[in-house]
Amino acid sequence: MNFINIGQFETGRTYDEAQVIGYNVTKLQPLELDMYLVKLQFTDKSRHIEGNIILYIDINISEQDFYAAILMKYDTGDYACL
């Protein structure tokens, strides 16, 4: 889970520029049954959006699935704007 703390990923979309979601995990709390509560702050410079997202993830989540979980929350508007 080295990819979880801080990073960025390309979505494959282009607005004014290629969309890259940057993130910084602000809280990583172990829960029961190999699950974690993850709070993170994200930025999307291509659309000038910043926000906070909360995820519940399995300890064995893949890097691609972690990015997909962030993007799903973002796309559905399930985040708090900064």
PDB file of N, CA, C and O in Angstrom, chain B, residues numbered from 101:
ATOM      1  N   MET B 101       0.824  -1.201   0.000  1.00  0.00           N
ATOM      2  CA  MET B 101       0.000   0.000   0.000  1.00  0.00           C
ATOM      3  C   MET B 101       0.863   1.258   0.000  1.00  0.00           C
ATOM      4  O   MET B 101       0.449   2.281   0.545  1.00  0.00           O
ATOM      5  N   ASN B 102       2.033   1.206  -0.589  1.00  0.00           N
ATOM      6  CA  ASN B 102       2.907   2.375  -0.645  1.00  0.00           C
ATOM      7  C   ASN B 102       2.299   3.527  -1.432  1.00  0.00           C
ATOM      8  O   ASN B 102       2.639   4.686  -1.192  1.00  0.00           O
ATOM      9  N   PHE B 103       1.411   3.226  -2.361  1.00  0.00           N
ATOM     10  CA  PHE B 103       0.801   4.242  -3.217  1.00  0.00           C
ATOM     11  C   PHE B 103      -0.240   5.069  -2.490  1.00  0.00           C
ATOM     12  O   PHE B 103      -0.700   6.078  -3.026  1.00  0.00           O
ATOM     13  N   ILE B 104      -0.624   4.674  -1.290  1.00  0.00           N
ATOM     14  CA  ILE B 104      -1.764   5.312  -0.645  1.00  0.00           C
ATOM     15  C   ILE B 104      -1.456   6.689  -0.059  1.00  0.00           C
ATOM     16  O   ILE B 104      -2.336   7.548  -0.107  1.00  0.00           O
ATOM     17  N   ASN B 105      -0.299   6.955   0.476  1.00  0.00           N
ATOM     18  CA  ASN B 105      -0.072   8.200   1.212  1.00  0.00           C
ATOM     19  C   ASN B 105      -0.231   9.476   0.394  1.00  0.00           C
ATOM     20  O   ASN B 105      -1.000  10.357   0.777  1.00  0.00           O
ATOM     21  N   ILE B 106       0.464   9.587  -0.694  1.00  0.00           N
ATOM     22  CA  ILE B 106       0.393  10.783  -1.525  1.00  0.00           C
ATOM     23  C   ILE B 106       0.708  10.383  -2.959  1.00  0.00           C
ATOM     24  O   ILE B 106       1.570   9.537  -3.195  1.00  0.00           O
ATOM     25  N   GLY B 107       0.016  10.985  -3.910  1.00  0.00           N
ATOM     26  CA  GLY B 107       0.286  10.638  -5.294  1.00  0.00           C
ATOM     27  C   GLY B 107      -0.651  11.335  -6.247  1.00  0.00           C
ATOM     28  O   GLY B 107      -1.369  12.267  -5.883  1.00  0.00           O
ATOM     29  N   GLN B 108      -0.627  10.863  -7.475  1.00  0.00           N
ATOM     30  CA  GLN B 108      -1.506  11.394  -8.502  1.00  0.00           C
ATOM     31  C   GLN B 108      -1.688  10.345  -9.590  1.00  0.00           C
ATOM     32  O   GLN B 108      -0.878   9.428  -9.734  1.00  0.00           O
ATOM     33  N   PHE B 109      -2.761  10.496 -10.350  1.00  0.00           N
ATOM     34  CA  PHE B 109      -3.019   9.574 -11.448  1.00  0.00           C
ATOM     35  C   PHE B 109      -3.787  10.294 -12.551  1.00  0.00           C
ATOM     36  O   PHE B 109      -4.564  11.211 -12.289  1.00  0.00           O
ATOM     37  N   GLU B 110      -3.556   9.863 -13.785  1.00  0.00           N
ATOM     38  CA  GLU B 110      -4.257  10.411 -14.931  1.00  0.00           C
ATOM     39  C   GLU B 110      -5.567   9.663 -15.119  1.00  0.00           C
ATOM     40  O   GLU B 110      -5.630   8.444 -14.953  1.00  0.00           O
ATOM     41  N   THR B 111      -6.615  10.408 -15.468  1.00  0.00           N
ATOM     42  CA  THR B 111      -7.925   9.788 -15.670  1.00  0.00           C
ATOM     43  C   THR B 111      -8.173   9.396 -17.118  1.00  0.00           C
ATOM     44  O   THR B 111      -9.087   8.622 -17.400  1.00  0.00           O
ATOM     45  N   GLY B 112      -7.373   9.918 -18.040  1.00  0.00           N
ATOM     46  CA  GLY B 112      -7.599   9.680 -19.459  1.00  0.00           C
ATOM     47  C   GLY B 112      -8.535  10.695 -20.081  1.00  0.00           C
ATOM     48  O   GLY B 112      -8.832  10.621 -21.273  1.00  0.00           O
ATOM     49  N   ARG B 113      -9.004  11.646 -19.284  1.00  0.00           N
ATOM     50  CA  ARG B 113      -9.895  12.695 -19.769  1.00  0.00           C
ATOM     51  C   ARG B 113      -9.097  13.975 -20.015  1.00  0.00           C
ATOM     52  O   ARG B 113      -8.041  14.188 -19.419  1.00  0.00           O
ATOM     53  N   THR B 114      -9.619  14.819 -20.901  1.00  0.00           N
ATOM     54  CA  THR B 114      -8.980  16.109 -21.146  1.00  0.00           C
ATOM     55  C   THR B 114     -10.032  17.200 -21.092  1.00  0.00           C
ATOM     56  O   THR B 114     -11.078  17.099 -21.733  1.00  0.00           O
ATOM     57  N   TYR B 115      -9.755  18.233 -20.331  1.00  0.00           N
ATOM     58  CA  TYR B 115     -10.607  19.419 -20.270  1.00  0.00           C
ATOM     59  C   TYR B 115      -9.766  20.547 -20.856  1.00  0.00           C
ATOM     60  O   TYR B 115      -9.463  20.494 -22.048  1.00  0.00           O
ATOM     61  N   ASP B 116      -9.376  21.548 -20.104  1.00  0.00           N
ATOM     62  CA  ASP B 116      -8.430  22.547 -20.614  1.00  0.00           C
ATOM     63  C   ASP B 116      -7.058  21.910 -20.779  1.00  0.00           C
ATOM     64  O   ASP B 116      -6.241  22.369 -21.578  1.00  0.00           O
ATOM     65  N   GLU B 117      -6.815  20.867 -20.030  1.00  0.00           N
ATOM     66  CA  GLU B 117      -5.568  20.099 -20.069  1.00  0.00           C
ATOM     67  C   GLU B 117      -5.901  18.683 -19.636  1.00  0.00           C
ATOM     68  O   GLU B 117      -7.031  18.401 -19.237  1.00  0.00           O
ATOM     69  N   ALA B 118      -4.928  17.797 -19.713  1.00  0.00           N
ATOM     70  CA  ALA B 118      -5.158  16.418 -19.267  1.00  0.00           C
ATOM     71  C   ALA B 118      -5.554  16.423 -17.788  1.00  0.00           C
ATOM     72  O   ALA B 118      -4.951  17.121 -16.972  1.00  0.00           O
ATOM     73  N   GLN B 119      -6.571  15.634 -17.462  1.00  0.00           N
ATOM     74  CA  GLN B 119      -7.037  15.578 -16.073  1.00  0.00           C
ATOM     75  C   GLN B 119      -6.139  14.651 -15.270  1.00  0.00           C
ATOM     76  O   GLN B 119      -6.005  13.465 -15.571  1.00  0.00           O
ATOM     77  N   VAL B 120      -5.529  15.225 -14.241  1.00  0.00           N
ATOM     78  CA  VAL B 120      -4.695  14.486 -13.303  1.00  0.00           C
ATOM     79  C   VAL B 120      -5.254  14.756 -11.912  1.00  0.00           C
ATOM     80  O   VAL B 120      -5.371  15.908 -11.494  1.00  0.00           O
ATOM     81  N   ILE B 121      -5.594  13.697 -11.204  1.00  0.00           N
ATOM     82  CA  ILE B 121      -6.096  13.824  -9.836  1.00  0.00           C
ATOM     83  C   ILE B 121      -4.924  13.619  -8.884  1.00  0.00           C
ATOM     84  O   ILE B 121      -4.319  12.547  -8.851  1.00  0.00           O
ATOM     85  N   GLY B 122      -4.613  14.646  -8.118  1.00  0.00           N
ATOM     86  CA  GLY B 122      -3.594  14.541  -7.085  1.00  0.00           C
ATOM     87  C   GLY B 122      -4.278  14.307  -5.748  1.00  0.00           C
ATOM     88  O   GLY B 122      -5.368  14.827  -5.508  1.00  0.00           O
ATOM     89  N   TYR B 123      -3.648  13.533  -4.878  1.00  0.00           N
ATOM     90  CA  TYR B 123      -4.268  13.265  -3.575  1.00  0.00           C
ATOM     91  C   TYR B 123      -3.215  13.192  -2.477  1.00  0.00           C
ATOM     92  O   TYR B 123      -2.045  12.895  -2.720  1.00  0.00           O
ATOM     93  N   ASN B 124      -3.673  13.472  -1.264  1.00  0.00           N
ATOM     94  CA  ASN B 124      -2.843  13.413  -0.070  1.00  0.00           C
ATOM     95  C   ASN B 124      -3.699  12.820   1.046  1.00  0.00           C
ATOM     96  O   ASN B 124      -4.696  13.419   1.449  1.00  0.00           O
ATOM     97  N   VAL B 125      -3.320  11.660   1.541  1.00  0.00           N
ATOM     98  CA  VAL B 125      -4.087  11.014   2.609  1.00  0.00           C
ATOM     99  C   VAL B 125      -3.845  11.755   3.921  1.00  0.00           C
ATOM    100  O   VAL B 125      -2.704  11.940   4.343  1.00  0.00           O
ATOM    101  N   THR B 126      -4.930  12.173   4.552  1.00  0.00           N
ATOM    102  CA  THR B 126      -4.837  12.895   5.822  1.00  0.00           C
ATOM    103  C   THR B 126      -5.138  12.003   7.022  1.00  0.00           C
ATOM    104  O   THR B 126      -4.805  12.345   8.157  1.00  0.00           O
ATOM    105  N   LYS B 127      -5.774  10.853   6.764  1.00  0.00           N
ATOM    106  CA  LYS B 127      -6.057   9.916   7.860  1.00  0.00           C
ATOM    107  C   LYS B 127      -6.143   8.508   7.296  1.00  0.00           C
ATOM    108  O   LYS B 127      -6.813   8.271   6.291  1.00  0.00           O
ATOM    109  N   LEU B 128      -5.473   7.592   7.939  1.00  0.00           N
ATOM    110  CA  LEU B 128      -5.515   6.170   7.583  1.00  0.00           C
ATOM    111  C   LEU B 128      -5.738   5.410   8.887  1.00  0.00           C
ATOM    112  O   LEU B 128      -4.808   5.219   9.671  1.00  0.00           O
ATOM    113  N   GLN B 129      -6.969   4.981   9.108  1.00  0.00           N
ATOM    114  CA  GLN B 129      -7.349   4.358  10.374  1.00  0.00           C
ATOM    115  C   GLN B 129      -7.727   2.899  10.162  1.00  0.00           C
ATOM    116  O   GLN B 129      -8.655   2.605   9.409  1.00  0.00           O
ATOM    117  N   PRO B 130      -7.010   1.971  10.825  1.00  0.00           N
ATOM    118  CA  PRO B 130      -7.378   0.555  10.714  1.00  0.00           C
ATOM    119  C   PRO B 130      -8.751   0.296  11.344  1.00  0.00           C
ATOM    120  O   PRO B 130      -9.092   0.854  12.387  1.00  0.00           O
ATOM    121  N   LEU B 131      -9.516  -0.558  10.686  1.00  0.00           N
ATOM    122  CA  LEU B 131     -10.809  -0.987  11.196  1.00  0.00           C
ATOM    123  C   LEU B 131     -10.755  -2.498  11.371  1.00  0.00           C
ATOM    124  O   LEU B 131      -9.668  -3.076  11.391  1.00  0.00           O
ATOM    125  N   GLU B 132     -11.885  -3.135  11.496  1.00  0.00           N
ATOM    126  CA  GLU B 132     -11.932  -4.589  11.636  1.00  0.00           C
ATOM    127  C   GLU B 132     -11.804  -5.275  10.278  1.00  0.00           C
ATOM    128  O   GLU B 132     -12.048  -4.664   9.238  1.00  0.00           O
ATOM    129  N   LEU B 133     -11.420  -6.551  10.300  1.00  0.00           N
ATOM    130  CA  LEU B 133     -11.412  -7.414   9.123  1.00  0.00           C
ATOM    131  C   LEU B 133     -10.575  -6.862   7.963  1.00  0.00           C
ATOM    132  O   LEU B 133     -11.020  -6.879   6.816  1.00  0.00           O
ATOM    133  N   ASP B 134      -9.379  -6.379   8.256  1.00  0.00           N
ATOM    134  CA  ASP B 134      -8.449  -5.878   7.231  1.00  0.00           C
ATOM    135  C   ASP B 134      -8.986  -4.691   6.433  1.00  0.00           C
ATOM    136  O   ASP B 134      -8.592  -4.491   5.284  1.00  0.00           O
ATOM    137  N   MET B 135      -9.866  -3.918   7.019  1.00  0.00           N
ATOM    138  CA  MET B 135     -10.408  -2.730   6.362  1.00  0.00           C
ATOM    139  C   MET B 135      -9.767  -1.476   6.951  1.00  0.00           C
ATOM    140  O   MET B 135      -9.300  -1.476   8.090  1.00  0.00           O
ATOM    141  N   TYR B 136      -9.755  -0.416   6.158  1.00  0.00           N
ATOM    142  CA  TYR B 136      -9.226   0.876   6.589  1.00  0.00           C
ATOM    143  C   TYR B 136     -10.205   1.982   6.238  1.00  0.00           C
ATOM    144  O   TYR B 136     -10.880   1.932   5.210  1.00  0.00           O
ATOM    145  N   LEU B 137     -10.270   2.975   7.105  1.00  0.00           N
ATOM    146  CA  LEU B 137     -10.935   4.228   6.826  1.00  0.00           C
ATOM    147  C   LEU B 137      -9.855   5.158   6.289  1.00  0.00           C
ATOM    148  O   LEU B 137      -8.828   5.361   6.938  1.00  0.00           O
ATOM    149  N   VAL B 138     -10.082   5.720   5.110  1.00  0.00           N
ATOM    150  CA  VAL B 138      -9.108   6.611   4.486  1.00  0.00           C
ATOM    151  C   VAL B 138      -9.773   7.953   4.231  1.00  0.00           C
ATOM    152  O   VAL B 138     -10.802   8.025   3.559  1.00  0.00           O
ATOM    153  N   LYS B 139      -9.188   9.011   4.767  1.00  0.00           N
ATOM    154  CA  LYS B 139      -9.621  10.365   4.445  1.00  0.00           C
ATOM    155  C   LYS B 139      -8.508  10.991   3.624  1.00  0.00           C
ATOM    156  O   LYS B 139      -7.330  10.906   3.971  1.00  0.00           O
ATOM    157  N   LEU B 140      -8.909  11.622   2.521  1.00  0.00           N
ATOM    158  CA  LEU B 140      -7.890  12.232   1.677  1.00  0.00           C
ATOM    159  C   LEU B 140      -8.377  13.550   1.095  1.00  0.00           C
ATOM    160  O   LEU B 140      -9.576  13.788   0.947  1.00  0.00           O
ATOM    161  N   GLN B 141      -7.421  14.384   0.775  1.00  0.00           N
ATOM    162  CA  GLN B 141      -7.680  15.639   0.097  1.00  0.00           C
ATOM    163  C   GLN B 141      -7.231  15.463  -1.348  1.00  0.00           C
ATOM    164  O   GLN B 141      -6.162  14.909  -1.601  1.00  0.00           O
ATOM    165  N   PHE B 142      -8.041  15.930  -2.299  1.00  0.00           N
ATOM    166  CA  PHE B 142      -7.673  15.779  -3.706  1.00  0.00           C
ATOM    167  C   PHE B 142      -7.705  17.124  -4.419  1.00  0.00           C
ATOM    168  O   PHE B 142      -8.343  18.073  -3.964  1.00  0.00           O
ATOM    169  N   THR B 143      -7.005  17.184  -5.539  1.00  0.00           N
ATOM    170  CA  THR B 143      -7.036  18.355  -6.410  1.00  0.00           C
ATOM    171  C   THR B 143      -7.180  17.896  -7.853  1.00  0.00           C
ATOM    172  O   THR B 143      -6.617  16.882  -8.265  1.00  0.00           O
ATOM    173  N   ASP B 144      -7.935  18.657  -8.593  1.00  0.00           N
ATOM    174  CA  ASP B 144      -8.077  18.462 -10.039  1.00  0.00           C
ATOM    175  C   ASP B 144      -7.808  19.821 -10.667  1.00  0.00           C
ATOM    176  O   ASP B 144      -8.714  20.648 -10.776  1.00  0.00           O
ATOM    177  N   LYS B 145      -6.579  20.054 -11.076  1.00  0.00           N
ATOM    178  CA  LYS B 145      -6.192  21.363 -11.611  1.00  0.00           C
ATOM    179  C   LYS B 145      -6.850  21.644 -12.963  1.00  0.00           C
ATOM    180  O   LYS B 145      -7.057  22.805 -13.316  1.00  0.00           O
ATOM    181  N   SER B 146      -7.181  20.597 -13.723  1.00  0.00           N
ATOM    182  CA  SER B 146      -7.790  20.812 -15.033  1.00  0.00           C
ATOM    183  C   SER B 146      -9.193  21.409 -14.921  1.00  0.00           C
ATOM    184  O   SER B 146      -9.650  22.108 -15.824  1.00  0.00           O
ATOM    185  N   ARG B 147      -9.869  21.129 -13.810  1.00  0.00           N
ATOM    186  CA  ARG B 147     -11.226  21.659 -13.603  1.00  0.00           C
ATOM    187  C   ARG B 147     -11.301  22.596 -12.403  1.00  0.00           C
ATOM    188  O   ARG B 147     -12.377  23.073 -12.044  1.00  0.00           O
ATOM    189  N   HIS B 148     -10.155  22.854 -11.788  1.00  0.00           N
ATOM    190  CA  HIS B 148     -10.057  23.787 -10.659  1.00  0.00           C
ATOM    191  C   HIS B 148     -10.968  23.375  -9.500  1.00  0.00           C
ATOM    192  O   HIS B 148     -11.729  24.184  -8.970  1.00  0.00           O
ATOM    193  N   ILE B 149     -10.870  22.097  -9.121  1.00  0.00           N
ATOM    194  CA  ILE B 149     -11.686  21.543  -8.034  1.00  0.00           C
ATOM    195  C   ILE B 149     -10.767  20.932  -6.991  1.00  0.00           C
ATOM    196  O   ILE B 149      -9.814  20.224  -7.318  1.00  0.00           O
ATOM    197  N   GLU B 150     -11.071  21.219  -5.719  1.00  0.00           N
ATOM    198  CA  GLU B 150     -10.375  20.604  -4.591  1.00  0.00           C
ATOM    199  C   GLU B 150     -11.425  20.108  -3.617  1.00  0.00           C
ATOM    200  O   GLU B 150     -12.483  20.719  -3.469  1.00  0.00           O
ATOM    201  N   GLY B 151     -11.132  18.996  -2.951  1.00  0.00           N
ATOM    202  CA  GLY B 151     -12.100  18.487  -1.996  1.00  0.00           C
ATOM    203  C   GLY B 151     -11.536  17.413  -1.089  1.00  0.00           C
ATOM    204  O   GLY B 151     -10.366  17.041  -1.174  1.00  0.00           O
ATOM    205  N   ASN B 152     -12.402  16.929  -0.222  1.00  0.00           N
ATOM    206  CA  ASN B 152     -12.072  15.847   0.703  1.00  0.00           C
ATOM    207  C   ASN B 152     -12.960  14.652   0.399  1.00  0.00           C
ATOM    208  O   ASN B 152     -14.150  14.804   0.122  1.00  0.00           O
ATOM    209  N   ILE B 153     -12.378  13.471   0.452  1.00  0.00           N
ATOM    210  CA  ILE B 153     -13.088  12.217   0.187  1.00  0.00           C
ATOM    211  C   ILE B 153     -12.837  11.261   1.347  1.00  0.00           C
ATOM    212  O   ILE B 153     -11.749  11.236   1.922  1.00  0.00           O
ATOM    213  N   ILE B 154     -13.853  10.476   1.681  1.00  0.00           N
ATOM    214  CA  ILE B 154     -13.719   9.404   2.667  1.00  0.00           C
ATOM    215  C   ILE B 154     -13.962   8.079   1.951  1.00  0.00           C
ATOM    216  O   ILE B 154     -14.955   7.917   1.242  1.00  0.00           O
ATOM    217  N   LEU B 155     -13.047   7.139   2.146  1.00  0.00           N
ATOM    218  CA  LEU B 155     -13.152   5.805   1.557  1.00  0.00           C
ATOM    219  C   LEU B 155     -13.039   4.748   2.645  1.00  0.00           C
ATOM    220  O   LEU B 155     -12.395   4.965   3.672  1.00  0.00           O
ATOM    221  N   TYR B 156     -13.661   3.618   2.415  1.00  0.00           N
ATOM    222  CA  TYR B 156     -13.461   2.420   3.230  1.00  0.00           C
ATOM    223  C   TYR B 156     -12.868   1.385   2.283  1.00  0.00           C
ATOM    224  O   TYR B 156     -13.519   0.970   1.324  1.00  0.00           O
ATOM    225  N   ILE B 157     -11.639   0.970   2.552  1.00  0.00           N
ATOM    226  CA  ILE B 157     -10.945   0.085   1.627  1.00  0.00           C
ATOM    227  C   ILE B 157     -10.397  -1.150   2.333  1.00  0.00           C
ATOM    228  O   ILE B 157     -10.169  -1.151   3.543  1.00  0.00           O
ATOM    229  N   ASP B 158     -10.197  -2.181   1.555  1.00  0.00           N
ATOM    230  CA  ASP B 158      -9.554  -3.407   2.020  1.00  0.00           C
ATOM    231  C   ASP B 158      -8.044  -3.187   2.039  1.00  0.00           C
ATOM    232  O   ASP B 158      -7.514  -2.479   1.182  1.00  0.00           O
ATOM    233  N   ILE B 159      -7.353  -3.778   2.996  1.00  0.00           N
ATOM    234  CA  ILE B 159      -5.909  -3.616   3.126  1.00  0.00           C
ATOM    235  C   ILE B 159      -5.174  -4.098   1.866  1.00  0.00           C
ATOM    236  O   ILE B 159      -4.078  -3.620   1.570  1.00  0.00           O
ATOM    237  N   ASN B 160      -5.758  -5.024   1.137  1.00  0.00           N
ATOM    238  CA  ASN B 160      -5.118  -5.603  -0.047  1.00  0.00           C
ATOM    239  C   ASN B 160      -5.551  -4.944  -1.354  1.00  0.00           C
ATOM    240  O   ASN B 160      -5.350  -5.523  -2.421  1.00  0.00           O
ATOM    241  N   ILE B 161      -6.137  -3.752  -1.299  1.00  0.00           N
ATOM    242  CA  ILE B 161      -6.605  -3.084  -2.509  1.00  0.00           C
ATOM    243  C   ILE B 161      -5.439  -2.825  -3.460  1.00  0.00           C
ATOM    244  O   ILE B 161      -4.334  -2.486  -3.035  1.00  0.00           O
ATOM    245  N   SER B 162      -5.707  -2.989  -4.741  1.00  0.00           N
ATOM    246  CA  SER B 162      -4.669  -2.708  -5.732  1.00  0.00           C
ATOM    247  C   SER B 162      -4.590  -1.196  -5.972  1.00  0.00           C
ATOM    248  O   SER B 162      -5.511  -0.448  -5.643  1.00  0.00           O
ATOM    249  N   GLU B 163      -3.491  -0.781  -6.540  1.00  0.00           N
ATOM    250  CA  GLU B 163      -3.298   0.634  -6.847  1.00  0.00           C
ATOM    251  C   GLU B 163      -4.394   1.121  -7.799  1.00  0.00           C
ATOM    252  O   GLU B 163      -4.962   2.191  -7.581  1.00  0.00           O
ATOM    253  N   GLN B 164      -4.695   0.364  -8.836  1.00  0.00           N
ATOM    254  CA  GLN B 164      -5.718   0.759  -9.812  1.00  0.00           C
ATOM    255  C   GLN B 164      -7.103   0.826  -9.169  1.00  0.00           C
ATOM    256  O   GLN B 164      -7.883   1.726  -9.481  1.00  0.00           O
ATOM    257  N   ASP B 165      -7.415  -0.110  -8.281  1.00  0.00           N
ATOM    258  CA  ASP B 165      -8.712  -0.084  -7.605  1.00  0.00           C
ATOM    259  C   ASP B 165      -8.814   1.097  -6.648  1.00  0.00           C
ATOM    260  O   ASP B 165      -9.896   1.657  -6.474  1.00  0.00           O
ATOM    261  N   PHE B 166      -7.700   1.485  -6.022  1.00  0.00           N
ATOM    262  CA  PHE B 166      -7.681   2.656  -5.144  1.00  0.00           C
ATOM    263  C   PHE B 166      -7.985   3.910  -5.961  1.00  0.00           C
ATOM    264  O   PHE B 166      -8.793   4.742  -5.550  1.00  0.00           O
ATOM    265  N   TYR B 167      -7.338   4.043  -7.112  1.00  0.00           N
ATOM    266  CA  TYR B 167      -7.592   5.199  -7.989  1.00  0.00           C
ATOM    267  C   TYR B 167      -9.044   5.198  -8.470  1.00  0.00           C
ATOM    268  O   TYR B 167      -9.687   6.247  -8.523  1.00  0.00           O
ATOM    269  N   ALA B 168      -9.550   4.029  -8.818  1.00  0.00           N
ATOM    270  CA  ALA B 168     -10.938   3.915  -9.284  1.00  0.00           C
ATOM    271  C   ALA B 168     -11.920   4.323  -8.179  1.00  0.00           C
ATOM    272  O   ALA B 168     -12.942   4.948  -8.462  1.00  0.00           O
ATOM    273  N   ALA B 169     -11.620   3.978  -6.939  1.00  0.00           N
ATOM    274  CA  ALA B 169     -12.488   4.346  -5.808  1.00  0.00           C
ATOM    275  C   ALA B 169     -12.506   5.859  -5.626  1.00  0.00           C
ATOM    276  O   ALA B 169     -13.562   6.441  -5.378  1.00  0.00           O
ATOM    277  N   ILE B 170     -11.345   6.498  -5.746  1.00  0.00           N
ATOM    278  CA  ILE B 170     -11.277   7.961  -5.649  1.00  0.00           C
ATOM    279  C   ILE B 170     -12.089   8.585  -6.777  1.00  0.00           C
ATOM    280  O   ILE B 170     -12.899   9.481  -6.538  1.00  0.00           O
ATOM    281  N   LEU B 171     -11.881   8.122  -7.991  1.00  0.00           N
ATOM    282  CA  LEU B 171     -12.562   8.681  -9.153  1.00  0.00           C
ATOM    283  C   LEU B 171     -14.073   8.480  -9.073  1.00  0.00           C
ATOM    284  O   LEU B 171     -14.830   9.364  -9.473  1.00  0.00           O
ATOM    285  N   MET B 172     -14.528   7.331  -8.562  1.00  0.00           N
ATOM    286  CA  MET B 172     -15.957   7.093  -8.426  1.00  0.00           C
ATOM    287  C   MET B 172     -16.587   8.113  -7.467  1.00  0.00           C
ATOM    288  O   MET B 172     -17.648   8.668  -7.753  1.00  0.00           O
ATOM    289  N   LYS B 173     -15.924   8.353  -6.329  1.00  0.00           N
ATOM    290  CA  LYS B 173     -16.442   9.338  -5.373  1.00  0.00           C
ATOM    291  C   LYS B 173     -16.481  10.724  -6.010  1.00  0.00           C
ATOM    292  O   LYS B 173     -17.444  11.471  -5.834  1.00  0.00           O
ATOM    293  N   TYR B 174     -15.430  11.059  -6.749  1.00  0.00           N
ATOM    294  CA  TYR B 174     -15.344  12.352  -7.414  1.00  0.00           C
ATOM    295  C   TYR B 174     -16.441  12.496  -8.467  1.00  0.00           C
ATOM    296  O   TYR B 174     -17.150  13.502  -8.488  1.00  0.00           O
ATOM    297  N   ASP B 175     -16.582  11.512  -9.327  1.00  0.00           N
ATOM    298  CA  ASP B 175     -17.554  11.567 -10.412  1.00  0.00           C
ATOM    299  C   ASP B 175     -18.998  11.635  -9.918  1.00  0.00           C
ATOM    300  O   ASP B 175     -19.847  12.251 -10.561  1.00  0.00           O
ATOM    301  N   THR B 176     -19.273  11.006  -8.785  1.00  0.00           N
ATOM    302  CA  THR B 176     -20.647  11.017  -8.251  1.00  0.00           C
ATOM    303  C   THR B 176     -20.912  12.210  -7.327  1.00  0.00           C
ATOM    304  O   THR B 176     -22.015  12.365  -6.803  1.00  0.00           O
ATOM    305  N   GLY B 177     -19.895  13.046  -7.133  1.00  0.00           N
ATOM    306  CA  GLY B 177     -20.066  14.225  -6.278  1.00  0.00           C
ATOM    307  C   GLY B 177     -20.054  13.910  -4.803  1.00  0.00           C
ATOM    308  O   GLY B 177     -20.488  14.729  -3.993  1.00  0.00           O
ATOM    309  N   ASP B 178     -19.561  12.725  -4.433  1.00  0.00           N
ATOM    310  CA  ASP B 178     -19.529  12.301  -3.035  1.00  0.00           C
ATOM    311  C   ASP B 178     -18.239  12.785  -2.376  1.00  0.00           C
ATOM    312  O   ASP B 178     -17.392  11.989  -1.973  1.00  0.00           O
ATOM    313  N   TYR B 179     -18.110  14.108  -2.277  1.00  0.00           N
ATOM    314  CA  TYR B 179     -16.941  14.723  -1.652  1.00  0.00           C
ATOM    315  C   TYR B 179     -17.337  16.089  -1.105  1.00  0.00           C
ATOM    316  O   TYR B 179     -18.356  16.655  -1.499  1.00  0.00           O
ATOM    317  N   ALA B 180     -16.532  16.602  -0.205  1.00  0.00           N
ATOM    318  CA  ALA B 180     -16.753  17.935   0.359  1.00  0.00           C
ATOM    319  C   ALA B 180     -15.774  18.896  -0.300  1.00  0.00           C
ATOM    320  O   ALA B 180     -14.569  18.646  -0.312  1.00  0.00           O
ATOM    321  N   CYS B 181     -16.279  19.981  -0.843  1.00  0.00           N
ATOM    322  CA  CYS B 181     -15.417  20.988  -1.493  1.00  0.00           C
ATOM    323  C   CYS B 181     -14.589  21.728  -0.449  1.00  0.00           C
ATOM    324  O   CYS B 181     -15.015  21.930   0.688  1.00  0.00           O
ATOM    325  N   LEU B 182     -13.404  22.122  -0.869  1.00  0.00           N
ATOM    326  CA  LEU B 182     -12.555  22.946   0.002  1.00  0.00           C
ATOM    327  C   LEU B 182     -12.785  24.404  -0.318  1.00  0.00           C
ATOM    328  O   LEU B 182     -12.171  25.275   0.298  1.00  0.00           O
TER     329      LEU B 182
END
